[in-house]
Amino acid sequence: MVERCRWAGDDPIYQAYHDTEWGVPEYDSRALWEKLILDGFQAGLSWITILKKRDNFRAAFAGFDPNVIAEWGDEDVERLLGDAGIIRHRGKISATITNARAWQKIEAEQGFDTFLWDYVGGTPLINHWETQADVPTQTPLSVQVSKDLKKAGFKFCGPTIIYAFMEACGLVNDHIVTCHRHGR
């Protein structure tokens, strides 16, 4: 039997996500932005809800192309509020448009990937948690990244969302030590 982090449970969707995506270092600016937006939509919901709707999100949000989304306005917000395939939350939808504009600025200045990976020196931080209960929901680093993103104009990027994002994108490897993905 394969040993996984407890949160992956028995759901095949969760297990596949755990085994192939979560904690794998992501260095593509657009892909990082997509994951940040999805983590923002997850706030207050379960991650499985987002995973099951991810393809719908990609279709509704132009493949998560921030350069396209940055041009959107109120009519696009209204259109998306009518899309039953995504999470229909006005604040999160509006924040996605705002975040696309903020992403453009960071991407032009230094690259969104560089901006994020500089926080960890370009190399994932590998933790050695023994149980899922040991894993924090936020850290001083996620607090700092959150503050810096907010200063750059991002929304829905509090320290807990940012820590989950950092785990998902492999900036931090929080697979527990008994998990087959720890240290990879």
VENZIDA-V622896 format. One record per residue. RES is the residue in one small letter. PSI is psi in whole degrees, 0 to 359 (999 if undefined). OMEGA is omega in whole degrees, 0 to 359 (NA if undefined). D_FIRST is the distance of its C-alpha to the first C-alpha in Angstrom with 2 decimals. Layout:
RES_PSI_OMEGA_D_FIRST ; RES_PSI_OMEGA_D_FIRST
//
This chain:
m_137_180_0.00 ; v_130_178_3.80 ; e_125_180_6.37 ; r_168_170_9.37 ; c_141_186_12.85 ; r_326_184_13.43 ; w_339_180_16.02 ; a_337_175_13.81 ; g_213_183_12.97 ; d_356_183_12.14 ; d_123_182_14.96 ; p_328_178_14.33 ; i_313_178_17.37 ; y_315_182_16.25 ; q_317_179_12.82 ; a_318_178_14.84 ; y_313_178_17.41 ; h_315_187_15.18 ; d_335_187_13.59 ; t_341_185_16.99 ; e_309_189_19.83 ; w_123_178_19.55 ; g_357_178_20.68 ; v_124_182_21.71 ; p_126_179_25.36 ; e_124_183_27.79 ; y_0_181_31.27 ; d_125_184_33.02 ; s_315_182_35.62 ; r_318_179_35.46 ; a_322_176_31.68 ; l_317_180_31.78 ; w_316_178_34.50 ; e_313_182_32.58 ; k_325_177_29.61 ; l_317_179_32.14 ; i_316_180_33.85 ; l_322_177_30.70 ; d_325_176_29.80 ; g_320_177_33.36 ; f_333_182_33.04 ; q_338_184_29.91 ; a_123_180_32.02 ; g_359_181_32.13 ; l_176_176_29.52 ; s_150_181_25.76 ; w_329_180_24.13 ; i_327_177_22.64 ; t_316_180_26.33 ; i_315_180_27.11 ; l_318_181_24.21 ; k_336_181_25.35 ; k_3_187_28.92 ; r_316_179_28.47 ; d_322_176_30.01 ; n_318_177_32.85 ; f_315_181_33.45 ; r_319_179_33.67 ; a_315_183_36.18 ; a_329_184_38.19 ; f_39_171_38.34 ; a_45_180_39.46 ; g_22_183_36.18 ; f_43_174_36.36 ; d_105_184_39.30 ; p_333_179_40.89 ; n_330_175_44.17 ; v_311_185_44.52 ; i_328_179_43.44 ; a_338_180_45.85 ; e_354_184_48.69 ; w_162_180_47.72 ; g_203_185_49.75 ; d_322_181_50.36 ; e_328_177_50.41 ; d_323_176_46.89 ; v_313_180_45.74 ; e_318_178_47.34 ; r_315_182_45.79 ; l_328_177_42.28 ; l_340_177_42.96 ; g_1_183_43.46 ; d_104_182_40.15 ; a_350_181_37.86 ; g_351_181_34.91 ; i_179_173_34.67 ; i_118_185_35.04 ; r_84_181_38.81 ; h_112_185_39.80 ; r_315_182_43.12 ; g_318_180_42.51 ; k_323_178_39.21 ; i_313_178_40.75 ; s_321_179_43.85 ; a_326_179_41.84 ; t_319_178_40.07 ; i_315_177_43.53 ; t_317_181_44.65 ; n_329_177_41.52 ; a_319_179_42.15 ; r_319_178_45.60 ; a_320_177_44.33 ; w_316_181_41.73 ; q_318_181_44.62 ; k_312_180_46.56 ; i_318_180_43.78 ; e_319_180_42.83 ; a_325_183_46.50 ; e_316_185_47.02 ; q_350_186_44.09 ; g_128_180_41.12 ; f_323_178_38.64 ; d_314_179_35.88 ; t_316_178_38.06 ; f_312_183_39.01 ; l_313_185_35.42 ; w_339_176_34.08 ; d_333_180_37.16 ; y_334_182_35.88 ; v_18_178_33.11 ; g_23_178_35.18 ; g_0_183_33.41 ; t_135_180_30.17 ; p_141_172_27.15 ; l_123_182_27.15 ; i_114_179_23.90 ; n_167_184_23.36 ; h_57_180_21.40 ; w_137_181_20.52 ; e_330_178_18.56 ; t_162_178_18.03 ; q_328_179_18.59 ; a_338_180_21.88 ; d_338_186_23.10 ; v_125_180_23.12 ; p_162_175_26.70 ; t_343_174_27.91 ; q_162_180_30.68 ; t_169_174_32.14 ; p_325_178_35.63 ; l_316_180_34.64 ; s_329_175_33.56 ; v_316_180_36.83 ; q_315_179_38.78 ; v_317_179_37.17 ; s_312_179_37.80 ; k_316_182_41.42 ; d_322_177_41.97 ; l_317_178_40.61 ; k_319_178_42.81 ; k_328_179_45.73 ; a_357_176_45.14 ; g_2_180_45.37 ; f_153_176_41.79 ; k_165_183_40.99 ; f_52_181_37.86 ; c_49_177_36.47 ; g_170_185_36.40 ; p_328_178_34.49 ; t_316_176_31.45 ; i_316_182_31.27 ; i_322_179_31.79 ; y_317_177_29.05 ; a_319_177_26.51 ; f_315_180_28.05 ; m_322_176_27.82 ; e_312_183_24.09 ; a_323_184_23.61 ; c_3_175_25.84 ; g_9_173_24.41 ; l_329_176_27.58 ; v_132_175_25.44 ; n_106_181_21.82 ; d_22_171_20.49 ; h_133_180_16.74 ; i_159_189_16.07 ; v_335_179_15.81 ; t_352_182_12.22 ; c_141_181_11.18 ; h_346_180_10.33 ; r_355_181_13.65 ; h_136_176_15.80 ; g_4_179_18.78 ; r_999_NA_18.54
//
